[in-house]
Amino acid sequence: MTKKEEKRQTIVMVDDSMTSLSLGKDILKDKYNVFPVSSGADFFALIENFIPDLVLLDILMPEMDGYEVIKKLKANKETYNIPVIFLTSRSDQDNELEGLSLGAIDYITKPFSPALLIQRIENHLLIAAQKQELNNFNDNLRKMVLEQTGEIERLQQAVLSTVAEVVEFRDDTAGGHIDRSMSYLKFMLDKLIEENIYHEEISEWDLNFLIPAAQLHDVGKIMVSETIMNKPGKLTPEEFDEMKKQRRNLMVLL
């Protein structure tokens, strides 16, 4: 295959009529790489090696007719999106409707006009290319959203950890209390999930955020003076009221 042929789109014709295959190839060979096959079995053997851009499929064939071919094609996720145009001598609406309901994108009656065949193929290949471009755009957009979401989550984790470190640094009595609290919370949540307790409520929680957020359960200590925070003895009523007041002030700010 030449470089020029490699750049061209590929069409597979499936028809038990050698006349139709020969005619179709002559019409399309100047614009497309055309692979004619005379049976459904040969078609599926062929597409094990490559995925065509479009399939021209006859209905009336022995052993495996066109309806069986398209059903098998659409049942495979690897070949599901291949556009299929039926080429057939059947012209009644019921047969056309059946073919379209099975996933065909068009239905051209034999004998076909060369100009009509080429135009239909061009239109559907353009639609397929635009659909693929849209899918690629959506995939890239989803990837970007996931990356941005991950970056935001990493930033949140960094902020939580930094604030928690400030709280623990100001409290000489903490001694790993924050880490232990997170471990206890995770243990309890794992047990609730294992025992299927509060399943509906827990299913709505973002556990990836909830557990790290436990680091802030003592964040109110930031507003309390170090004199009160690290007092070795029992707090006076005034000192205890001051601690509660500063925690309330912080909660209002948050």
N, C-alpha and C positions, 0 to 999 in steps of 0.2 A: 504494500500500500504506500503510495507517494505521500509527501508532506501535505500536498493540496487535498488529497483524499482524507487524510487524518483529521483535517480541520472541518470537513464537511459532516453534517449530521447523518445519522444512520437510520435507515428504514428497513424493517423486515416485512416481506410479503409472504403470507401464508395462504396457499390456494392449491387444490389438487388439480387444477387446470393448467397445463403447461402453456397453453395459449395466453391465458390471463397473466401468468408470471412473466412470460416473455414480453408481452405488451407493456405491462406495468414497469418493468425494468427499463425498457427502451424510453419510456416517457420520463422517468425520474433520474436516470443515470447521470445526466449532465449536471444535476444540482445536488444529488445525494449519493451516499454509499448505499446501495440496494442489495439486500440479501434475500433471494427467493427460496422458499422451502415449500415442499408439497404436502406436508402433513403436520398435525399438531405435535406428534412425537418428535419430528425433526426440529420443529420450532423450539421446543423446550430443551432439546439437546444443544441447540445453537446458542441460546441465551445463557447457558452455563458459562460461556466464555466472555460475554459482554452484555451490557444492557443497552438496547436500542433506544433511539429518541422517539420512535413511533412505530406502531404495528398496523399494517393493512391486513385485515383478517376476513377470509371467506367464511360463510356460514355452512353451506352444504358440502361437507367433506366426510369421507368414510372413516370408520373407527372412532375418531374424535372430531365432532363438529365444532363450529366456531363458538357456540354457546359454552360448550365444555371447556374449550381453550381459555376463554376469557374468565370463566369461573375460577379455574386453576390459577390463572395469572393474578387475579385480584385477591386470591386467598393467601398469596405470598407477600410478606411485607417488603421483600427486596424488589419485587416486580409490580407492586400494586399501583404505582404512579405512572407506569408506562401508558401513554395515550394510545387508544385503540380505535381505529376507524373500520367499520364493517364494509366490505365490498361484496355485494351479493346480487343475485338475480331476483331475489324475493323483494317485492315492492309493496306488500300490504302493510297497513299501519300497525297491526298486532305484532308482526315480526320486528318491525322497527322499534316499537315501544319496548319489546322484550330485550332487544340488544342494548338499548339505552339504559334500561333499568339494571342491567348487569354491569354497567360501568363504561360502555362505549361512549366516545365523545361525539361520534358522527356516524352517518349511515349513507353510503353512496351506492346507487343501484347500477348494476351492469346492464348494458355496455356503458362505460363511463366516458365522459368528455375529458381528454387530456388536460385542457386548460382548467376545467373545473376541479379535477383531481389535484393538480399542482396548487391551485389557489386554496383549496380546503386544507391541504397539508401545511402550506405556509402559515395560514391563519392559526391552526391548532399548535404548530410548533412555536409560534410567537406567544400564544397564550401560555403554553407550558413553560417557556423561558421566563415570562413575566411572573408566573406563579412560583417558580423556583427562586427567582430573585427576591420575591416578597418573603418566601420562607427563610432564605438566607438572612434577610434584613431582620426578621423577627427573632431568628436564632441569635444573631449578633446583639440585638437589643436585650434579649433575655440574659445573655452572657454579661453584658455591661451592667445590667441591673443587679445581677448576683454579685459581680465584683464590687460595685458601689455599696451594696448592702453589707458585704463582708468587711469592707473598709470602715463603714460606719460602726459595725459591731466591734471591730478591733479598737476603734477610737473610744467607744463606750467603755470597753473593758479597761483600757488604759486610764480613763478618767476615774472609773470606780476604784481601781487599784491605787491610784495616786491619792485620792481622797481618803481611802481606808488607811493607807500608810501614814498620812498626816494625823488621823485620829489616834492610831496606835502609838505613834511617836509621842504625842502629847499626854498619853495616859501610861504612866509607868507601871500600872498594875495589870495592863491588858495581857501581856505575855502569851501571844499567839491566840488570843480569844477569837479574833476574826476568822482565822483559818479553821479553828475548831467549829465555829458556828456554821461556816459553809459546809464542812464535812457532815455535821449533824443534819443540816437541812437536806443535803443530797441523800443521805442514808434514809431519812424519813420519806422523802419523795419516791425513792426507788422502792421502798417497802409498800407504799400506798399503791403504786403502779402495779407491783407484783401481785398484791392482794385484790386489785381491781376496786379499790376504795376511792370514792369521789372521782370516778373515771371521767364523767362529763365535764366536771369543773377543771380537772387537771389537763384534759385534752385541749382546752382553750388557752392554757398558759404557755408562754415562751420560756421554757426551762433553761435555754442557753443564756437568757438574760436574767431570769429570776434568781438562779443560784449565785452568780457573781454579785447581783444586787444586794445580797444578804450582807456583803461587806459594809454596807452603809447603815446597818441597823443601829449603830451608835454614833451616827454622824452628828447628832446634836451636841456631842462633847466638844466640837470645834469652837462653839460660841462660849463655852465655859472657861473661866480663867484657870490657869495652871495651878494657882494657889489652892483653889477649891478642888480641882481635879485630882491633885496628888497629895491632898491632905491625908496624913497617916491615920488620924483618928476619925471619930464619928462626926458627921457634918452637923452644924447647928441648924435649927429650923430656918434661920435667915439664909444660910448657905444653900440649904436644900431648895428653898424657894427660888433662889437666884439661878440654880442649875435648871430647874423646871422652866423658869421664865426664858432663859437663853435658848433652851431647846425649842420652846414654843415659837420664839422669834425666828429661829432658823426654819422651822416647818412652814411658817408664813412666807418666807422668802422663796422656799422651794416650790 
